[in-house]
Amino acid sequence: MSIELTFLFDPGRRANFADGSLVDEWYEAYRDMFDKDDYRLARSQPGNHFFEWLAAVLLRESTGYYSLIEKYESTSHAAKIDTFRKAVDPAVFEFAMAHRAGLPDLFVYRPGTSDWFFCEVKGGPDRLSQGQLLAHGELERISKRPVRILWLRPL
């Protein structure tokens, strides 16, 4: 039942993310979407997080949706978990809290509405794992909403 989307990106942007310049730019431009912990993780792990950040920015620019990246299901991130809890049905929230492995990379939502979805981000040679497929299937069953798969391909 998942929905697949593909976006193309300039591979040079990945280098700009790794050197921190793009992290700084996006953090300033999207402070209402990326928090200080997102910024800290991206800056301290320059080889990681590019595809999740890129997907969140592309979804925001093309659709107006906001994204929670990283740890939206973690009790150590109070603001993210509060947004997540308020947006979804209790059964979806409980499933996510109990089955963190395999959850999609992004929780995507339109503030002030009940419009939301999960989005798995795949860039480069990355593929869906069996655990992700199982978790996504269960999320789709519980939420009655498709999990979107966003493929990021270099130009």
N, C-alpha and C positions, 0 to 999 in steps of 0.2 A: 504494500500500500504506500510505500515511501514515494516521494516526489524528488526527482533529480534536477538540479540546475547546474549550469556550467558558466563560469566567468573566466575571461582571459586576463592575465596580468603581465606587466613588464617585469622580467626577472631582475632588473637593476634595482627595483624597489625592495627586493629582499636584502640586498647588500646595504641599502639605506636604512633598513630596519635594524640590521645587525650592528651597524656603526652607531645606532642610537638616534640619528637625525630624524628618521621617520617616526620613531616612537615618540620623540619630543613633539613633533608636528601634530600627530594624531591625538596625543594626550591633551594638548592645548585646544585643539579644534573640537574634541568630543569629551570634554570633562564631565558631561552629564551621562556618559556611557562607560568610560574607563575610570576606575578609581585609583587611588594611590598604590594599592597593592598590585593591581594589574600593571601599573607603570614600573613598580619595583621589580616584579618578576620579569618583565620584558627587558629591562635594562641589565638585570643581573644574569640573565640567560639569553645572550644575544643570538644564539642559534635556534632558539625555540619561539613559539607563539606568533610568528609572522602570519601564518595562514589564518589563525583564529581572529587576529586583529584585522587583517585584510577583509575577511568575510564580514565581520561586524561593520566595518566602514562601508563596504559595497552594499550591504543590505540597507544600511541607514540612508545612503545616498540614493539608492534606486527605489526604495519602498517607503522610507520614513520609519521603519521599525528600529527599535533599540535592541541591543543584545547584552546579555550577561555572559561574560566569558570567564572561564576558570572558576571553579569552586562555588558555583551558584547553589550547589547542594551541600555545602560545608557549613556547619554551625559556627566555624571560626570567622565567617564573613557575614556578620549580622545584617548589614544593609542589603546585600545580595539575597540572602536567604529570606529576608522579609519581603522583598519584591517578588521573589519566586513563590513564596507561600501564599501571598495575597492574590496572585494571578491564576493559580491552578486549583483544580478540585483537590480536596483532601486525599483522595485515593492516589492521585498522581504524585502529590507531594510525599506521601508515605512511601510509595514505591521508590522514588528517587533517593530518598534518605536511606532506605534499606539496601539499595542496589546501585551504589555509586559507580562501580566498574561497568564500563560499557555505555554509560550515559552519553548522549550527544554533546559535542563541544560547546554549543551555544544554546541558551534559552533566549528566544527572540519574541519580543512583545511590543504592542502598541500601548504606551502609557494611557491610563484612564479608561481602558476598554477591556473586554474579555477576549480580545484577539491576540493569540500567541501560538507559537509552535517551537518544536525542538529542531535543531539543525546540526548535522554532523558535517565537519569540514574536512575535505581531503585535498591535499596538494602534493605535487610531485608524484613519486611512485607509490604513495600511501594507498592502502586498500582497506576495505571494511573487514574486520575480524569476525570470527564466528560469535564471539562474546558480544560484540556490538550488534550484530544482526539479531541475536536473541533478545538483548535488552531493548532494542528499537521495536521489535515486534511486540513485546510486552507493553511498552509505552503506548504504542498505537492502539493496542487492545483496550488498555485502561482509559486512555484519554479520548479515544475515538477520533484522533487526529493523526494525519500522516507525519512521519519524521521526514524532514527534507534533508537531502544529501547535496551539499554544495561542492562541486569539483572545481578546483582552481588550476588552470592550465597556463603555462607560459606562452606568451605571444610567439 
